[in-house]
């Protein structure tokens, strides 16, 4: 049996309290997400609010992979969050991660500071009349450009994984979550446009975002619009085709 418990230097004074919460995860805190795959709880310690994410126990083969060949999702979440902050990008502050191994990975947890955000990107997909929608999309295009300039390829760059905070009138901050699928690598223009595909962008959203990214990158608005649309529609068709196949099997 082996355990790894890493706590950020800002929170070493809370090491024993955090460990106690992990040991009694099912009994403590308030449920934020309770799912078959992962569970998230919110807990307050000495006035500070934390989110604790418990990852699903992997199957026997995967558990051995996570012990010997690949970092766990908890460890990746912590390390990637730390790297994002070092690069000046926003994500809820990484506090700790915990791993328990016994002939493979059995349990893993990721702890971050709780963020009181205002809404997530999904409302922009579903509500064309959302206040400041155009301004938010323009600022988000600039935010994604900065991700790419920092060689951050966020593989799960999807609507539910960006939390948005209104900081002042017409100004917004974007925070990335669910970080365990990420690469730090240089991206050419085609790869950058492909990175928008999971955001499920409408024609109007692309019309707003493409010119902003094009200007920042130094590419024509027409070429940026064409590639962003191409990758977005290709992804949407693929997902919709999978849904049709699932319905036919039922």
N, C-alpha and C positions, 0 to 999 in steps of 0.2 A: 504494500500500500504506500502511496506517495501523495502528498498534498503540496500545492503551491498557493500561497496567498500573498499577493503583492499589493501594497497600499501606497498611494502617492504621498510624497513627503509633506504635502499640505495637510494630510489627514492621519498621520501616524498616531496622533493622540487618541483617535477613535478606532484604532485597530481592534481592540477587544470587543467594542460595541458592535462593530461591523461584522466581526466573526460570529458573534452571538446571534445576530439577525440572520445570517446565512444558515447557521445551525438550526434555527427555528423558523425557517422561511415560511412554512405552511401555516404557522400560528400567528405570525406578526405582520404588521403593516396593512395597507389598504390596496386592494386589487386595482391595478390600472389596466392590465391585459391578462386575461386568463384563457389560454388556448391550449390546443393539443400539442403544438410545437414548442412555444416558449411562453413564459409567464413573467409579468412585470408587476412589482409591488412598489408602492410609495411609502416611505417611512421617515419619521422625524427624529433626529438625535440632537439633543441640546439646541433646539431651535433651527437646525439646518435640515433641509428636506433632501432626501436621496431617492433615486430610482434604482431598484435592484432587479436585474433581469436574470432569470433562470433559464438556461438553454435546455432543450429536450435532450435526454440521454440518447446518444447515437447507437445504432445497431452494433453488434459485436465486431464486425469487420471495421466499420468506421471508427469505433472507439480505439482500436489498436492503431489505426492510421493517425488519429489525433495524439496518441501517446508517443509514437516513434517517428512519424514522418511529416506531420503537419501541425501547425499551431492551432489550438482550440479557438472556437469563435469568441470566447470570452477574452482570451489573451490578445487576439487580433483586434477586437473592439477597443481594448484599452490602449494598445500600442498605436493603432491608427488614430484614435482620438488625440493622443498625445502628439503625434506627428502633425495632425491638422492644426492644432493650436500653435505649435512651433512655427508653422507656415503662415500663421495669421488668419486661418479660416475658422469658422464657428462650428462648434458642436458642444453639447452639454459636457461640462468639465469631467474628465475621467478621474475616478476616485480609487477604484480597486478592481482586481479580478481574483477569482478563486477557482482552483481545479482540484478534483479528487480523482486519483487513478487507482485502479485495482484490476490488473489484467486488462488494461484499456481505460479510456476516460469514462467515468461514471457520472460525475456531476461537474457543472461549471456555471459560474455566476459572473456578471459584470455589473459594477456599481458606478453610477454617475450622479452628478448633482442634478436635482430636479430643475427643469426649466419651465417657468410660467409663460408659455408662448401664447400668441393671440389666435392663430389658426395654422393649418398646414396647406400645402400646395394644392391639395385635392379640391378645395373650395373654388379655386380658379378654373379647374376643369369643368366643374358642375354648375357654376353660377356666373354666366357672362356679365351679369350686372353687379358683381361684387365691387364695393367701393375701391377706387384707386387701382382697379385691375390692370389697366394699361401700364401705369407707373410701376406696379409691382413686377409685372412681367419684364419690363425693360430693365429694372434693377436686378432681377433674377438672371437675365441673360448676361449681364455684366459680372454677376457673382460666379456663374458657371465658367465664364471666360477666365476669371482669376483662378478657379480650380485647375483649369487646363494649363494655364501659364505656370502654375506651381507643380506641374507634372502629376496631378492627382486624377486618376481614372476611377471614378466612383461607379462601380459596376451595377449598383442598385440605385442609380439616379432616377428615382421614381416618385410619383406625387406624394405618397405617404411617408417618404423618408426625408422631407424637408419641412422643418417647422419654421414659422414666420412670426417675427416680433415687430410690431410697429414702434419705432423709437421716437418719432416726432411726426409732425404733419407732412405726409408725402414721403417719409423715409422709413425703410424697412431693413431688418437684418434677417439673414437666413442661416439656419442651423441644420447640419446633417446628422441623421441618426441611422441606426441599424448599419453599422460601419464594417461588418466583418468581411464584406466582399469589395476589396479595393486594391488597386495597383498604383504604385508610384513610378510613373514612366512617361517619357516624352510621347506626345500624341500629334500625328499629322492632322491636316485639316479634315480629311474624311473621317478619321477616328473621333475627332471632336464632335462632328455633326452626328455621328452614330451614337455618341453618348447621350444625346437628347431623346433617343427613340422611346425609352420607357416612360417618358413624361406624359405620353398620350395627348400630344398637342393637337389642337384643332387648327383649321386653316387660319382663323383669326389670330390665334396665339402665335403661330409661326410668322404671320405678317408683322406682328409687333416685335418679336424677339430677334428675328433674323437680321434686320438692319442694324440693330445695336451690336450684335456679335460681329457682323461684317465690318463695321467701322472700327471696332477695337482690334480686330485681327488684321485689317488691311486687305480684305477680300471684297469682291463686289457683292452687293446686296442680292443680286439675282442668283449668283452661284451659291451663296449661303442659303438662300431660301430653297433653291432646288435640292440641295443635298440634305438639308434638315427635313424637308418634306419627304424625300425619297426614303430615308432611313426610318422616319416615323411611320409612314404608311406601310412599309414592308413589315415592320414589327407588329403593327395593328392587325394586318391581314393574317400573320402567323398565329397570333393569339386567338383571333376570331375563328380561324380554321380549327384550332385545337378544341375550342368550345363546341363547335358543330360536331366534331368527331365524338366528343364525350356524350353529347345529347343523343347521338345515334346509337351509342352502345347501351344506353339505359333502356 
